[in-house]
Amino acid sequence: MNLLAIAALAASVALVGYAYVGYPCLVKLVSLPHRTRRPPDAPTAWPTVSVTIPVYNEAATIAATLERTLQLDYPPDHRQILVVSDASTDETDEIVRTFTDRGVELLRLAVRRGKTAAENAALPLLRGEIIVNTDASIRIPPHALRPLIAAFTDPTVGVASGRDVSITRLADESNQGESGYVGYEMWLRDLETRVDGIVGASGCFYAIRADLHQGRLPDGLSRDFAAALVARERGYRAVSVPHALCFVPRTASLRNEFRRKVRTMTRGMQTLVYKRHLLNPVRFGLFAWMLFSHKVCRWLVPWAAVVGLGALALLSLAVPWARWVLGGVAVTLVVAGAGWVWPEERAAPKLLAIPAYLLSGNVAALVASIGAMRGRRHATWDPTRRDAVASRQPKVAAGLHDGTVLS
């Protein structure tokens, strides 16, 4: 019995280590023979783009979002801006209509059906050669759109994803764990870009060739994740564009972030099941390995943790060192739990915030995987309400890799 418990514990630790450390190290190793691509030159003629903004009850932010979108450094006669309202019940639609004389278009759905359904409904109205998908709660700097579109001068690129930068206000240190995680993800995407392309685009800010975007997806699936998969199916790459910055305010509430992760992970898992043939390494080579490692292994981590804890509990009955390890894990869980239940009106100390964020993400993956297996759908969405981004240019605190910005 002890040997079986030790084997289970070793397998659990190996999976967790591979998902977060081993896989990035292997991607780094594989990427070494590949030269870092220099930023592509500007095209001789900028293509037409359609910027789509799906919204649901965004009256508090939509005016500022549209003002910033209109200020993007891109030829106005080559740009379409389309807001897709998923049957909003507040003043969102009325606010958008005040921008119609400046070229902003509104498509209102009569019945609320969810983000993917809204994006599907917009397909016949899109006129751009490149479709840019963004979000009402984030900020795109004026200079960010051109490098995103310039990526398509490479004929192998089908999807270009912006670089998420987690931001906060100087006096607000809420949800600090989110910043480190975002920085880690962006670093990993840079490595994947050098090898065979990223396995999922940023839902906040990404662009896709129009012919790849035109296919409809079932309402419960994730279009930003599917975009990279569709591109690979059609022989294109999805890439991360470091200079196409997208400033994403941190969610002030870890509990709201937990609910968002459950929703997005459930949709992501169901999307991967829908596109599961991309996991075939015979057909898709390195991409299949990266997709399995980045997504599937990451989603299996909480299950490995449960198995590992069970093995430790069994070993602690007979082996002294297991009791010490189990005690250390218990203390860590207590610290993380304290951060999770910390009053939302006060910022939790870093000692609590970071373990709490990691615990929240893994519990969310556990809940999402159970929901996905049971066929639970998250077609409709309640957008994550984030604090508005300050109008002035945020200042990166310690470089792009840490994902932290003070505003």
N, C-alpha and C positions, 0 to 999 in steps of 0.2 A: 504493500500500500504506500509506504514511504517513497519507493522508487517511482511509482506512478505519480504521486504528488509532486516530486521533484521535477519529473519530466514535464508535467503540466505547467509548473511554475516557470521552468526554463523556456518553454515554448511561448508563454505569455510575455515574459520579459523580452524575448527575441523579437516578437511581433511589434511590441511598443517601440523598442529601440530601432527596428528597421523603419517603421513608419515615419518617425520624427528625426532620426539621425542617420541611419544606414542608407536609406533611399536618397536623401539629399547629397550624402557623400559620394554615392555611386554616380548620381547625375553629374556632380562636379567632376568626377574622374572621366566620365564618358565625354563631357563637354570640352575637355582640355585640347583635343586635336582640332576642335572647331574654333575658328577665329571669331572673336566678337565682331559682329557686323556693325559697321559705322552707320550712323543715322542716314537714311536714304535721302538723296537729293530731292528738292521740290520738283513736282512734275512740271513739264512745260506748259500744260494746261490743267488747271484744277478741275476735277470731276464734279458733277452735281451731287449734292448730298441731301438726304432727307433726315432731319433730326426728329426723332419721335420721343415723346415724353408721356408715358402712361401715368395717370393720376387717379387717386380716389380721395376726395375730401382734403385737398391741399390748399385751401383758401389762405392759410397763414403763410405759405411759402411761394405760391405759384407766381405771383407778380415779380418778386425778386429773381426767381429762376428764369423767367422769360426775359427780364431786363439783361441778365448776364448772358443768356443765350444769344440775344440780339447783338451783344457786344463782342461775340467771338470773332476773331481775326480770320475771316473767310469771305470770299466775294459774295455779297448779298444776292446777286442775280444767279448764283450757283447753289443756293441754299433754300431748302424748304423746312419750315418748323411746324410740326403737327402735334398737338396735344390730344391725347386720347383719354377722355373722361369715362371711367367705368361706373356710369350712373351716379356721379357724385351728388350728395344731398345737401352740401353746403353752398357757399357762393363761388366755388371754384370756376364753374362754367361762365358765370357772369364776368368774373375778373378776366378770364381768357379772352372773352369777346371784346374787351376794351383794347386788345392788342391786334385785332383783325386788320385795322388800317395800317399796321406796320408789317403785315405779311404773315402773321401767325394764324394758323388754321386750327379749327376745333372739330373733333369727331366725338359726339356724345353717344354712348351706348344707352339704350332705353332700359335695359335690365342689367344689373350687376352680375358679371360672370367671371371676373378675375383678370389678372395681368396678362396671361398668355392669350386668353380669349380676346382681350382688347387689342393686343398686338396682331393677332390674326385678322381682326376686323379692319385694321388699318392697312393691310397689304394692298388692296386695290387702289388706295389713294397715294401711295408712295411713288414719287417721280425720280428720285435720285439714283445715280449709278452706285452709290455707296449709302448704306443705311446706318445711321448713328443712333444708338439706343442709350438713353440716359435716364436720370431719376430726378424727381422734383426736390429732393431733400439735400442734394449735394451741390458743390460748387466747382465749375470748370473754369479755370483761368482763361483769359482771352486768347492766349498764345497756344493753348493745348490742342485745338482741333487740327491745325495744319500738320503737326508731326504724326498725328493719328492717321490722317488721310494719306500723307506721304508714304506711309508704310506699304501702300498698295502699288507703289511703283515697282515693287518686287512682284513679278507675276506668280510666284509660288504662294503668296500670302492671300488667304481668303478671309481671315478675321484678324483685327487689330484691337488689342485690349489696352485700355488706359491703366495708369499706375495709381492705385488707391493710396492715399496718404491720410492716416487717421489724425484728426485734429481735435483740439479742445481749446477752451479758453484759459487764459493765464491763471485765473483764480479757481478753475474747476478741474479737479483731478479725478473725476468720476470714471469708473470702468477703465482703469489704467491697463488691465490685462489685454484689452482689445488692441491697443497700440502695438505692443510687441508682436502679437499674432499676425497683424496685418503686415508689419515689416518683414516677418519671416516668410509669409506667403509671397510677397512681391520678390524677395530674393530668390525663392525657389522657382518662380515663374521666369525670372531672367535666365536661370540655368536651363530650364526646359526649352526656352526659346532657342537657345544655342544648339540643342540636340535635335529635337524633332517637333517642336511646337508645344505650346501650353495645352493642358487638357480641359480648361474651362476659362471662359472670359469673365471679366468683371461686369456684373449686372449694372453697376453705376455708370459705366462709360465704356462702350465698345462699339466698333464699326464692323460691318460685314458687307461683302459684295451683294448687290441686289439679287442676283440670280440664285445665290445660296440662301437668301432670306425669304424667298417667296413661298417656300413650302410651309403648309400649316402644321402645327403641332397640337396634340391633344391638350385640352385646357389645363389639365393637372400637372403638366410637365414644365420644366425650366428652360426657357428659350436661350438664356445667356450660356448655360452649360451646354445645351444642345448645339449652339452655334459652332463651337470648336469641334464637336463630334461630326456635324454635317460637313464642315470644311474638310476634315480628314477623310471622310467617306468619298468626297469628290476630288481628292488628290491635292488639296491645298493645306497650308499650315496656318495655325493660329499663333500669333506672336504677342508678346508684351512690349509695349512702347514706353520706355522710361521717361521720355520728355512729355508724354501726354498725361499730365497730372490731373488727378481728380481728388478734390479735398472732401473727405467724408467725415462729418461730425460724429464723434463717438456717441453711442446711446448712453444716456445718463443712468439708465436703470439696467442692472444685470438681469433682472427678471424679464424685462422686455427683450433684451438680447437673447435670452434663453428661448423665448417663444419664437423669435425670428429664426433662430438656428433650427429649431424643430421643423418649422415650416419649410425652410430652404433645403434642409437635408432630406426631408421626406420627398420633396419634389426632385431633388438631385438623384436620389436612389432610384426613383421610378423612371427618371429620364435615362439613367444608365441601363436599367433593365430593358427599356424600349430600344436602346442602341447597343445591346450587349454583344453583338457581333464584332464590335470594335475591340473587344478584349482578346480577340484571336491573334496571337503573335505571328502565326504563319502568314496571315494576310496583312497585318498592320505593324509588325516588327516592334521597334523601340517604342512607338506610340502606345501599343497595347500594354507593354510593361509599365510605362509611366502612368497610364490611366489606372491600371490595377494598383500600383504602388501608392499613387497620390490620393486616389479616391477610396477604393475598396479597403485597402489596408488601414487607412485613417478611420474609416467607419467601423472596422473590426476592433479597434483599440479598446473601447469600453467593454466589449465582450471578453477580450483577453484579460482585462483588469478584473472582471468578475471571476473568471476562471483562476487567475493568479491569487486572488484573495481567498478563494475557497481552498486552493492548494496550501497556502500559507496557514490557514486555520487548521487544516489536518496535520500539517507538519509541526505546528506549535504544541500539539499534544504529546509529541515525543522528542522533538529536537529543540534545544535551548535557543540556538541562533534564530530559529523561525519566530520564537516569541518576541525577541528583540525587534526583528524586522516588522512583525505584525504590529507591535506597539508603535513603531515609527510611522507606519502607514496610518494607524488610527489617529495619531496626533496631527498628521498632515490633513487628514479628512476633517478633523474637528476645526482646524484653522481655516480650511477652505469653506466649510459650512458656515463658520462665523462671518466670513466675508460675504457669503451668499445672502445671509439674512440681515446684513448690516443695514441700518435705516437708510432709505434712499435719499433722504434730504441731506445726508452728510457723506462726504467722500470717505471710503474705507482706506485704511493705511495700505501701503504697497504690500506689506507682509501678508495681508489678508486678501487684497484685491487680485493679485496674480494667481494664487492657488484657486481662488473662487472662480475666476474666469476659466481656468483649465477644467475644473470640476464641472462647471456649467456646460461647457462645450461637449464634454464626453457624456454627461447625462443626457444632453440633447440628442447626441448621436444614438444613444441607446433607445430613447423614446421614439426617435424618428425611424429607426430600423424596425422596431416593433410595429409602428404605424404603417410603414411601407409594406411589410409582410402581410398585414391585415387588409391591405388595399385602401387605406385611408387616403382621401384626396384633399389637397389644399388648393383648389382652383381659385377661389377668391382670396384676397389678401388685404390685411390691414397694414398699410405702409408703416415702417418703423418711424415713429415721430422723434426726430432729432432736433436739437437746438439749432436755430438758424445760424448759418455761417456769417461771420462778420464781413462787412462789405469791403474792408481793406484787404490787401494781399496778405495771406498768412505767411509767417516766417518759419521756415523749417528750422527746428531747434538743433538737430544734430545730424544733418544729412538725410538723404532719402531712405536709407536702409532701415532706420529705426522706426519709420512710420509715424513719428511724432511731430506735431506742429503746434506752436503756440499762437493763439489769435487774440 
